[in-house]
Amino acid sequence: MALREAIREKVEWILTRYCARRVPIKVRDKIQLGYRFRGSSVTLFECRPMVRDPTVWTKSAVAQSRFDPQTLLWTLYCRDRNTRWHRYDKIHPSPDLNDLLREVDEDPTGIFWG
C-alpha cells in the first residue's frame, strides 16, 4: 500500500533536506544521496561514480524506513551482505522519521555507513 499523499510529501521534504545536509556541495560530483519510495517504505541510497567509468553512477542502499499505517510508526531496516533487509533493533519504531535518520547518522554499529 502506498503512502498517503500528505505523508509522502512530508517525507520528501525531510529526506531532501537530509540528503542536502549530509553531502557537502564541494563533493557532490563524487558522492550523492537520494531516496526512492516503494509502497509504504522509503529507501535511502548513496550514489558514486564507477572507478572504471566515472560517467556511470552506481547506487548502494544505505537504510530503509517502513511506515505502518495501523500504528503510524516508522521502523528502521538495514541490509546484510546478501542485500536482504532486516529490522534494525537498536532503535524502537517512531512516529517521527527524523528519529530514525538521527540513528542512521550516528551509526553506532557501523551497519549503515560502514
SVG drawing of the C-alpha trace seen along z (x, -y; Angstrom):
<svg xmlns="http://www.w3.org/2000/svg" viewBox="-5 -23 44 36">
<polyline fill="none" stroke="black" stroke-width="0.4" points="0.0,0.0 1.4,-3.4 1.9,-6.2 -0.9,-8.8 0.0,-11.9 0.4,-14.1 2.8,-11.7 4.7,-11.2 5.1,-15.0 6.4,-15.4 8.9,-12.5 10.1,-14.0 10.7,-17.3 12.5,-15.7 14.7,-13.5 15.5,-16.2 16.9,-18.3 18.7,-15.4 20.4,-14.4 21.5,-18.0 22.8,-18.5 24.7,-15.1 26.7,-15.7 28.7,-19.0 28.3,-20.8 32.0,-20.6 31.9,-16.8 28.6,-16.2 30.5,-15.4 31.9,-12.4 29.0,-11.3 25.3,-11.9 22.5,-10.7 19.0,-10.0 15.9,-8.1 13.1,-6.2 9.6,-5.1 8.1,-1.7 4.7,-1.2 4.9,-2.3 8.7,-2.2 11.4,-4.6 15.0,-3.6 18.0,-5.9 20.8,-5.2 24.3,-6.5 25.5,-7.2 29.1,-7.2 30.7,-7.2 32.2,-3.9 36.0,-3.7 36.3,-2.2 33.8,-4.7 33.2,-7.8 30.3,-8.8 28.3,-5.9 27.0,-6.2 26.1,-3.3 23.5,-3.2 24.0,-1.4 21.2,-1.2 22.1,-2.6 18.9,-2.3 15.2,-1.7 12.3,-3.0 8.9,-1.4 5.6,-3.0 2.9,-1.1 -0.5,-2.8 -2.1,-0.9 0.3,-2.2 1.5,-5.4 5.1,-4.4 8.3,-4.2 10.6,-1.2 14.2,-1.3 15.8,1.5 19.4,2.3 20.8,4.5 23.0,7.5 25.8,8.6 23.3,10.6 21.2,7.4 18.4,8.6 16.6,6.2 16.5,6.8 14.8,4.8 17.4,2.7 16.7,3.4 18.9,0.7 16.0,-1.9 12.3,-1.4 9.8,-2.3 8.9,-6.0 6.2,-8.3 9.0,-10.7 11.2,-9.8 13.8,-12.2 14.4,-9.9 15.4,-7.1 17.6,-9.4 19.5,-10.5 20.3,-6.8 21.5,-6.4 23.6,-9.5 25.2,-8.3 25.5,-4.8 26.7,-3.3 27.0,0.2 28.6,-0.8 25.9,1.1 24.8,-1.9 27.9,-3.8 30.5,-1.1"/>
</svg>
